[in-house]
């Protein structure tokens, strides 16, 4: 969602990425239109544009006073899109890492991390059907997020980021983390914001997962190890693959579906044109 908004001309403010469209009222129609285009392409679920409106990002951009407004506005705009679509669409509340993206290091202030998940979930709660823990990078981060949002008694999907032959940035294997998290009864698990190549390493273990499993593939050229992407515009820093066309994306998704994937979607640089092809998988 965030990358697609930037691709549509939204000018990023500092490091809040796609959430810049929430900050500037003139872009609100762009957010709604983007949600609607995904829905028209065949999406059954849309995700709130809240990846960049986490508390830490807003503090570093001197926008902490906009925290409540930005998160609630993201929920409202998603609901407007659903109403306009006249379809039974689910809204997933995006809860991103509350520290750096793609990093397993949570820093020294775990209380801040816990409160970040809890407060952002609280602002999104009235507008969403379930929560989506987006790009979690360690078992510890997943556990903290799940326990921080349990007071809302709402179902959740766990999105786990993998790199380096199927391992999380923490060095843990995907299957070991999933097995420990199954006791929380999530809606399912998603390999979140992953490359096609990294996803291939975990598909052999899919039969060991006792919950729906799927993926959100990205079309980034690379994600450098040890880099803190929050400091720059990812669109410029990470590049875009030219080989993952909509037709190629469909072939990849079809392959992984046959291997047992139950949840299929696109992440960074995967737009409505790609999603349209997924209708053939239904």
FENMO-V623386 format. One record per helix or strand of 2 or more residues. SS is the DSSP state (H for helix, E for strand). FROM is the first residue (numbers start at 1). LEN is the number of residues. Records with the same first field share a line. If there is no record, write none. Layout:
# FENMO-V623386
SS=FROM-LEN + FROM-LEN
This chain:
# FENMO-V623386
H=2-6 + 17-7 + 25-16 + 55-6 + 64-22 + 110-18 + 139-14 + 174-11 + 196-5 + 203-6 + 229-3 + 234-4 + 246-13 + 272-10
E=45-3 + 90-7 + 130-7 + 156-5 + 188-7 + 213-5 + 263-4
